Amino acid sequence: GNWTQNPRVVANGDGWLVSWHFETGAGPVVQVRSVAFAEGGPSFVGPPVDLSAPGTQQESAAALAWSPTTGEHLVAWAADGMHLRRLDGSGAPLADAQRISPSGTWTEMPSLAHHPGGGCFFLVSMNEQDGSASVRMQRVEDGTGVLLGDPVELSGPVDFAKVTDVELDAAADEVVVSWFEVRGGVAGFSAQRFRGDGS
């Protein structure tokens, strides 16, 4: 009978990490649980783990990515700004959650991708401030969670924006970001490529 919403899953070396929003009674939180490969069906690795304080934006699913380099996961979610947390291969937290955008900033729909050559994760999200929306990209160092440089504005101020995806193009050694935007009443999709160093 517990309320849950917006599941997400990412594959790793041993199975999957699954996330969802869970209603605690004091407000929704982001939970994760690790699932291992096993004969005859999945094998759960420990109980669900709470990653956030109550008050997550349950309409916006958390984003998950896994690094084959360090074996770590990175999880991002919206809750009075954008938050990040590093997890080990089993889904156990490696550090406290960190808020990477100012309190009071409306942000939602995070997407994550890992770039092995760049040694980092690419985080993309929609932000809204002063009546204008924008899509931003932030690189996060693999293994430390350190933010690499300032956020990059991808769309500039637009009437409306939603992040659709960020994916690694392994053949080109680049990540591809795509999003939907409405600019001056004209709607359409945009895309941009980045090298591992953010250029």
Backbone as CSV, one residue per row, in Angstrom:
resi,resn,N_x,N_y,N_z,CA_x,CA_y,CA_z,C_x,C_y,C_z
1,GLY,0.776,-1.202,0.000,0.000,0.000,0.000,0.818,1.267,0.000
2,ASN,2.143,1.168,-0.058,2.983,2.361,-0.052,2.986,3.015,-1.428
3,TRP,2.994,4.365,-1.421,2.979,5.135,-2.671,4.394,5.263,-3.217
4,THR,4.590,4.909,-4.491,5.873,5.079,-5.164,5.615,5.634,-6.555
5,GLN,6.643,6.247,-7.149,6.455,6.884,-8.456,7.789,7.051,-9.163
6,ASN,7.736,7.081,-10.490,8.857,7.425,-11.370,10.102,6.560,-11.144
7,PRO,10.007,5.254,-11.437,11.198,4.409,-11.332,12.182,4.671,-12.461
8,ARG,13.445,4.433,-12.173,14.514,4.479,-13.165,15.484,3.335,-12.863
9,VAL,16.197,2.877,-13.891,17.130,1.767,-13.722,18.366,2.009,-14.569
10,VAL,19.541,1.601,-14.052,20.780,1.653,-14.814,21.516,0.334,-14.608
11,ALA,22.079,-0.197,-15.687,22.867,-1.427,-15.594,24.261,-1.110,-15.078
12,ASN,24.830,-2.060,-14.332,26.219,-1.947,-13.887,26.919,-3.279,-14.109
13,GLY,28.087,-3.460,-13.554,28.857,-4.665,-13.827,28.262,-5.927,-13.266
14,ASP,27.424,-5.812,-12.226,26.886,-6.995,-11.545,25.375,-7.141,-11.655
15,GLY,24.703,-6.134,-12.190,23.254,-6.191,-12.259,22.683,-4.829,-12.599
16,TRP,21.830,-4.312,-11.703,21.168,-3.030,-11.942,21.047,-2.253,-10.638
17,LEU,20.953,-0.951,-10.765,20.538,-0.096,-9.660,19.202,0.505,-10.058
18,VAL,18.218,0.420,-9.168,16.869,0.912,-9.427,16.570,2.051,-8.455
19,SER,15.913,3.110,-8.943,15.520,4.215,-8.069,14.039,4.512,-8.248
20,TRP,13.459,5.173,-7.259,12.069,5.612,-7.322,11.853,6.645,-6.214
21,HIS,10.726,7.382,-6.302,10.287,8.260,-5.223,9.361,7.462,-4.313
22,PHE,9.576,7.582,-2.996,8.794,6.839,-2.010,8.203,7.817,-1.004
23,GLU,6.897,7.709,-0.770,6.215,8.615,0.164,6.383,8.108,1.593
24,THR,7.003,8.935,2.430,7.293,8.544,3.809,6.232,8.998,4.802
25,GLY,5.314,9.871,4.391,4.389,10.487,5.324,4.826,11.897,5.666
26,ALA,6.154,12.122,5.655,6.711,13.464,5.860,7.059,14.114,4.528
27,GLY,6.825,13.399,3.433,7.187,13.874,2.107,7.930,12.790,1.354
28,PRO,7.963,12.855,0.020,8.639,11.828,-0.766,10.157,11.919,-0.646
29,VAL,10.808,10.759,-0.739,12.269,10.668,-0.754,12.681,9.833,-1.957
30,VAL,13.937,9.975,-2.368,14.506,9.102,-3.392,15.075,7.868,-2.712
31,GLN,14.638,6.708,-3.160,15.185,5.443,-2.680,15.858,4.706,-3.825
32,VAL,16.860,3.889,-3.497,17.513,3.028,-4.476,17.640,1.623,-3.898
33,ARG,17.749,0.673,-4.801,17.998,-0.714,-4.390,18.799,-1.393,-5.479
34,SER,19.770,-2.169,-5.075,20.626,-2.873,-6.011,20.067,-4.269,-6.272
35,VAL,20.104,-4.671,-7.527,19.609,-5.978,-7.953,20.724,-6.680,-8.704
36,ALA,21.076,-7.885,-8.272,22.180,-8.626,-8.880,21.656,-9.690,-9.835
37,PHE,22.508,-10.077,-10.795,22.193,-11.214,-11.653,22.204,-12.481,-10.798
38,ALA,21.241,-13.360,-11.035,21.211,-14.632,-10.313,20.452,-15.649,-11.144
39,GLU,20.799,-16.929,-10.969,20.083,-17.983,-11.689,18.647,-18.045,-11.189
40,GLY,17.729,-18.108,-12.124,16.333,-18.239,-11.758,15.628,-16.936,-11.468
41,GLY,16.338,-15.794,-11.556,15.678,-14.516,-11.314,16.579,-13.543,-10.596
42,PRO,16.101,-12.330,-10.384,16.927,-11.310,-9.740,17.138,-11.592,-8.261
43,SER,18.258,-11.103,-7.746,18.589,-11.240,-6.333,18.801,-9.851,-5.760
44,PHE,17.987,-9.459,-4.789,18.101,-8.128,-4.203,19.298,-8.073,-3.261
45,VAL,20.051,-6.972,-3.359,21.242,-6.783,-2.531,20.886,-5.805,-1.413
46,GLY,20.430,-6.339,-0.289,20.089,-5.494,0.836,18.751,-4.797,0.659
47,PRO,18.333,-4.043,1.670,17.053,-3.337,1.621,17.169,-2.044,0.821
48,PRO,16.035,-1.376,0.502,16.098,-0.055,-0.131,16.842,0.941,0.739
49,VAL,17.525,1.884,0.088,18.325,2.894,0.783,17.732,4.272,0.487
50,ASP,17.463,5.059,1.537,17.021,6.444,1.364,18.231,7.309,1.003
51,LEU,18.127,8.048,-0.115,19.228,8.923,-0.521,19.003,10.374,-0.132
52,SER,17.749,10.770,0.048,17.432,12.184,0.216,16.623,12.408,1.483
53,ALA,16.538,13.662,1.888,15.596,14.065,2.916,14.207,14.156,2.293
54,PRO,13.137,14.107,3.096,11.792,14.267,2.535,11.644,15.600,1.814
55,GLY,10.873,15.563,0.712,10.629,16.790,-0.038,11.136,16.751,-1.459
56,THR,11.416,15.555,-1.998,11.879,15.472,-3.379,10.730,15.791,-4.322
57,GLN,11.094,16.223,-5.521,10.102,16.552,-6.553,9.681,15.255,-7.232
58,GLN,8.580,14.681,-6.740,8.214,13.333,-7.164,7.766,13.253,-8.611
59,GLU,7.401,14.390,-9.226,6.991,14.373,-10.629,8.187,14.296,-11.575
60,SER,9.388,14.443,-11.033,10.615,14.442,-11.840,11.497,13.287,-11.384
61,ALA,11.635,12.269,-12.228,12.392,11.077,-11.842,13.858,11.405,-11.594
62,ALA,14.468,10.676,-10.671,15.905,10.802,-10.458,16.646,10.283,-11.692
63,ALA,17.885,10.736,-11.868,18.744,10.259,-12.949,19.830,9.377,-12.359
64,LEU,20.192,8.309,-13.083,21.200,7.357,-12.624,22.257,7.168,-13.696
65,ALA,23.498,6.992,-13.262,24.569,6.606,-14.194,25.574,5.775,-13.420
66,TRP,26.296,4.933,-14.148,27.298,4.044,-13.549,28.625,4.210,-14.280
67,SER,29.704,4.221,-13.507,31.038,4.344,-14.076,31.732,2.992,-14.088
68,PRO,32.045,2.433,-15.259,32.831,1.199,-15.302,34.282,1.431,-14.878
69,THR,34.698,2.679,-14.829,36.078,3.003,-14.433,36.269,2.838,-12.934
70,THR,35.386,3.438,-12.138,35.509,3.392,-10.678,34.528,2.429,-10.037
71,GLY,33.532,1.968,-10.787,32.509,1.106,-10.217,31.481,1.857,-9.398
72,GLU,31.502,3.187,-9.450,30.569,4.002,-8.685,29.326,4.352,-9.499
73,HIS,28.247,4.643,-8.776,27.054,5.226,-9.366,26.979,6.690,-8.975
74,LEU,26.328,7.478,-9.813,25.966,8.852,-9.461,24.459,8.979,-9.652
75,VAL,23.788,9.580,-8.654,22.343,9.793,-8.696,22.084,11.288,-8.567
76,ALA,21.182,11.813,-9.376,20.804,13.231,-9.323,19.286,13.326,-9.206
77,TRP,18.818,14.285,-8.406,17.373,14.477,-8.259,17.076,15.932,-7.922
78,ALA,15.811,16.317,-8.163,15.357,17.679,-7.900,14.626,17.725,-6.559
79,ALA,14.977,18.722,-5.747,14.316,18.952,-4.453,14.832,20.281,-3.929
80,ASP,14.125,21.379,-4.195,14.624,22.710,-3.845,16.032,22.874,-4.402
81,GLY,16.154,22.737,-5.703,17.456,22.740,-6.361,17.847,21.332,-6.782
82,MET,18.970,21.211,-7.476,19.454,19.919,-7.941,20.441,19.338,-6.930
83,HIS,20.307,18.030,-6.675,21.147,17.344,-5.700,21.850,16.165,-6.363
84,LEU,23.044,15.837,-5.841,23.830,14.704,-6.315,24.242,13.839,-5.128
85,ARG,24.407,12.537,-5.393,24.986,11.661,-4.372,25.725,10.513,-5.040
86,ARG,26.925,10.233,-4.533,27.743,9.127,-5.031,27.421,7.857,-4.253
87,LEU,27.333,6.725,-4.992,27.069,5.422,-4.397,28.109,4.434,-4.876
88,ASP,28.365,3.409,-4.070,29.299,2.383,-4.523,28.567,1.404,-5.440
89,GLY,29.253,0.343,-5.825,28.689,-0.598,-6.772,27.452,-1.320,-6.273
90,SER,27.295,-1.414,-4.926,26.140,-2.097,-4.351,24.993,-1.144,-4.060
91,GLY,25.196,0.164,-4.323,24.163,1.148,-4.051,24.277,1.812,-2.698
92,ALA,25.326,1.512,-1.939,25.516,2.146,-0.636,26.136,3.533,-0.814
93,PRO,25.656,4.532,-0.077,26.206,5.890,-0.219,27.696,5.961,0.137
94,LEU,28.434,6.716,-0.681,29.853,6.963,-0.430,30.084,8.340,0.191
95,ALA,29.094,9.216,0.089,29.225,10.574,0.606,27.832,11.126,0.852
96,ASP,27.766,12.237,1.572,26.484,12.904,1.787,25.972,13.483,0.469
97,ALA,24.678,13.728,0.419,24.101,14.407,-0.741,24.599,15.845,-0.788
98,GLN,24.813,16.356,-1.985,25.230,17.752,-2.153,24.271,18.470,-3.091
99,ARG,23.859,19.668,-2.679,23.023,20.500,-3.538,23.931,21.337,-4.409
100,ILE,23.695,21.314,-5.708,24.618,21.988,-6.628,23.994,23.197,-7.299
101,SER,22.752,23.510,-6.955,22.129,24.738,-7.461,21.547,25.495,-6.280
102,PRO,21.396,26.813,-6.384,20.932,27.609,-5.247,19.550,27.189,-4.769
103,SER,19.344,27.258,-3.449,18.031,26.998,-2.887,17.018,27.965,-3.485
104,GLY,15.828,27.453,-3.782,14.792,28.286,-4.357,14.785,28.311,-5.871
105,THR,15.817,27.725,-6.504,15.853,27.648,-7.963,14.987,26.482,-8.433
106,TRP,14.086,26.744,-9.372,13.264,25.665,-9.915,14.092,24.886,-10.921
107,THR,14.260,23.597,-10.659,15.031,22.741,-11.559,14.379,21.374,-11.588
108,GLU,14.446,20.698,-12.714,13.784,19.404,-12.832,14.372,18.607,-13.987
109,MET,13.889,17.363,-14.093,14.196,16.454,-15.195,15.696,16.267,-15.426
110,PRO,16.446,15.832,-14.406,17.870,15.580,-14.629,18.103,14.365,-15.513
111,SER,19.187,14.403,-16.267,19.662,13.269,-17.053,21.162,13.145,-16.822
112,LEU,21.672,11.927,-16.795,23.095,11.674,-16.527,23.668,10.706,-17.547
113,ALA,24.937,10.919,-17.897,25.687,9.973,-18.709,27.137,10.014,-18.251
114,HIS,27.804,8.861,-18.294,29.221,8.776,-17.921,30.079,8.797,-19.171
115,HIS,31.173,9.570,-19.121,32.134,9.618,-20.220,33.461,9.037,-19.718
116,PRO,33.775,7.791,-20.085,34.994,7.154,-19.556,36.263,7.920,-19.882
117,GLY,36.394,8.390,-21.127,37.612,9.099,-21.518,37.784,10.416,-20.796
118,GLY,36.678,11.070,-20.484,36.740,12.338,-19.776,36.836,12.187,-18.278
119,GLY,36.643,10.957,-17.771,36.704,10.735,-16.334,35.637,11.498,-15.575
120,CYS,34.453,11.611,-16.175,33.419,12.436,-15.542,32.034,11.979,-15.968
121,PHE,31.059,12.512,-15.253,29.653,12.375,-15.613,29.177,13.701,-16.198
122,PHE,28.250,13.630,-17.131,27.573,14.808,-17.667,26.163,14.838,-17.093
123,LEU,25.827,15.903,-16.377,24.495,16.103,-15.821,23.807,17.224,-16.587
124,VAL,22.608,16.957,-17.079,21.826,17.953,-17.807,20.486,18.100,-17.104
125,SER,20.015,19.343,-16.958,18.735,19.578,-16.290,18.077,20.827,-16.851
126,MET,16.767,20.944,-16.581,16.019,22.138,-16.928,15.970,23.039,-15.704
127,ASN,16.198,24.327,-15.912,16.164,25.305,-14.834,15.256,26.460,-15.227
128,GLU,14.629,27.073,-14.237,13.755,28.212,-14.497,14.030,29.303,-13.479
129,GLN,14.223,30.510,-13.977,14.506,31.650,-13.110,14.051,32.934,-13.813
130,ASP,13.420,33.821,-13.050,12.958,35.113,-13.580,12.042,34.947,-14.790
131,GLY,11.241,33.886,-14.792,10.255,33.700,-15.842,10.765,33.071,-17.117
132,SER,12.063,32.724,-17.178,12.635,32.094,-18.368,13.179,30.715,-18.015
133,ALA,13.051,29.791,-18.953,13.587,28.447,-18.781,14.918,28.330,-19.520
134,SER,15.733,27.372,-19.099,16.992,27.097,-19.798,17.415,25.672,-19.502
135,VAL,18.223,25.123,-20.384,18.804,23.796,-20.207,20.282,23.974,-19.905
136,ARG,20.746,23.331,-18.833,22.131,23.488,-18.392,22.841,22.149,-18.339
137,MET,24.151,22.196,-18.562,25.000,21.017,-18.458,26.087,21.269,-17.426
138,GLN,26.323,20.285,-16.565,27.373,20.370,-15.553,28.172,19.072,-15.576
139,ARG,29.497,19.180,-15.657,30.335,17.979,-15.553,30.681,17.723,-14.093
140,VAL,30.719,16.420,-13.718,30.998,16.003,-12.345,32.115,14.970,-12.393
141,GLU,33.175,15.210,-11.648,34.342,14.315,-11.692,33.990,12.938,-11.153
142,ASP,34.377,11.920,-11.888,34.176,10.535,-11.486,35.077,10.213,-10.293
143,GLY,34.511,9.600,-9.264,35.303,9.170,-8.110,35.407,10.179,-6.993
144,THR,35.046,11.441,-7.254,35.122,12.465,-6.210,33.822,13.251,-6.050
145,GLY,33.055,13.394,-7.124,31.855,14.215,-7.080,32.130,15.696,-7.204
146,VAL,33.371,16.078,-7.473,33.726,17.487,-7.616,33.133,18.036,-8.917
147,LEU,32.546,19.223,-8.842,32.011,19.866,-10.042,33.155,20.421,-10.870
148,LEU,33.143,20.125,-12.152,34.214,20.538,-13.056,33.768,21.767,-13.839
149,GLY,34.266,22.919,-13.448,33.909,24.151,-14.129,32.518,24.623,-13.764
150,ASP,32.107,25.708,-14.408,30.777,26.272,-14.182,29.744,25.581,-15.065
151,PRO,28.460,25.656,-14.688,27.417,25.105,-15.560,27.433,25.785,-16.926
152,VAL,27.134,25.027,-17.960,27.099,25.540,-19.328,25.643,25.675,-19.748
153,GLU,25.255,26.864,-20.170,23.903,27.094,-20.667,23.827,26.570,-22.108
154,LEU,22.956,25.607,-22.330,22.839,25.017,-23.660,21.814,25.725,-24.524
155,SER,20.694,26.104,-23.927,19.614,26.676,-24.719,19.569,28.192,-24.650
156,GLY,20.143,28.783,-23.587,19.891,30.186,-23.322,18.459,30.351,-22.870
157,PRO,18.021,31.560,-22.521,16.645,31.765,-22.061,15.629,31.423,-23.153
158,VAL,14.669,30.565,-22.812,13.605,30.206,-23.744,12.276,30.257,-22.992
159,ASP,11.178,30.169,-23.749,9.859,30.212,-23.128,9.577,28.961,-22.311
160,PHE,10.076,27.825,-22.799,9.774,26.536,-22.178,10.849,25.555,-22.603
161,ALA,11.248,24.650,-21.692,12.276,23.668,-22.043,12.083,22.402,-21.219
162,LYS,12.393,21.280,-21.820,12.411,20.004,-21.124,13.611,19.208,-21.623
163,VAL,14.357,18.612,-20.697,15.471,17.749,-21.089,14.902,16.419,-21.570
164,THR,15.377,15.938,-22.670,14.927,14.640,-23.149,15.949,13.549,-22.854
165,ASP,17.237,13.807,-23.090,18.206,12.735,-22.871,19.631,13.253,-22.986
166,VAL,20.558,12.518,-22.376,21.987,12.684,-22.604,22.580,11.284,-22.643
167,GLU,23.296,10.984,-23.707,23.814,9.632,-23.926,25.252,9.686,-24.416
168,LEU,26.006,8.628,-24.100,27.364,8.484,-24.602,27.335,7.878,-25.993
169,ASP,28.001,8.543,-26.944,28.257,7.987,-28.264,29.669,7.405,-28.206
170,ALA,29.767,6.111,-27.874,31.072,5.506,-27.630,31.948,5.522,-28.877
171,ALA,31.350,5.355,-30.051,32.141,5.327,-31.279,32.821,6.660,-31.532
172,ALA,32.128,7.758,-31.203,32.694,9.095,-31.420,33.419,9.624,-30.186
173,ASP,33.317,8.896,-29.062,33.908,9.330,-27.791,33.360,10.695,-27.383
174,GLU,32.056,10.866,-27.555,31.378,12.116,-27.220,30.060,11.794,-26.517
175,VAL,29.497,12.804,-25.829,28.133,12.679,-25.329,27.236,13.559,-26.188
176,VAL,25.991,13.119,-26.323,24.996,13.844,-27.105,23.859,14.242,-26.173
177,VAL,23.550,15.526,-26.149,22.452,16.058,-25.345,21.344,16.502,-26.289
178,SER,20.108,16.133,-25.985,18.978,16.618,-26.783,17.892,17.116,-25.843
179,TRP,17.154,18.124,-26.284,16.094,18.679,-25.447,15.018,19.317,-26.325
180,PHE,13.843,19.497,-25.714,12.722,20.166,-26.355,12.638,21.590,-25.816
181,GLU,12.375,22.541,-26.714,12.271,23.926,-26.274,11.206,24.653,-27.097
182,VAL,10.667,25.724,-26.487,9.783,26.652,-27.183,10.433,28.022,-27.097
183,ARG,10.760,28.576,-28.272,11.458,29.860,-28.335,10.668,30.795,-29.251
184,GLY,10.166,31.890,-28.660,9.384,32.829,-29.463,8.151,32.212,-30.074
185,GLY,7.561,31.258,-29.358,6.363,30.596,-29.850,6.622,29.448,-30.800
186,VAL,7.883,29.210,-31.169,8.243,28.122,-32.090,8.809,26.954,-31.291
187,ALA,8.204,25.775,-31.417,8.628,24.592,-30.686,9.517,23.716,-31.558
188,GLY,10.487,23.052,-30.922,11.348,22.151,-31.672,12.344,21.467,-30.767
189,PHE,13.082,20.505,-31.327,14.117,19.782,-30.600,15.487,20.311,-31.006
190,SER,16.395,20.356,-30.055,17.775,20.751,-30.313,18.709,19.680,-29.765
191,ALA,19.920,19.632,-30.287,20.916,18.664,-29.826,22.295,19.294,-29.894
192,GLN,23.172,18.834,-29.013,24.542,19.332,-28.989,25.471,18.216,-28.528
193,ARG,26.663,18.183,-29.129,27.662,17.170,-28.780,28.773,17.802,-27.933
194,PHE,29.344,16.969,-27.036,30.456,17.423,-26.209,31.536,16.358,-26.141
195,ARG,32.780,16.801,-26.141,33.892,15.911,-25.849,33.973,15.697,-24.338
196,GLY,34.818,14.778,-23.928,34.928,14.455,-22.526,35.391,15.606,-21.655
197,ASP,36.146,16.555,-22.254,36.625,17.690,-21.478,35.619,18.833,-21.442
198,GLY,34.428,18.606,-21.991,33.382,19.618,-21.973,33.370,20.556,-23.167
199,SER,34.328,20.406,-24.073,34.360,21.279,-25.252,33.433,20.756,-26.348
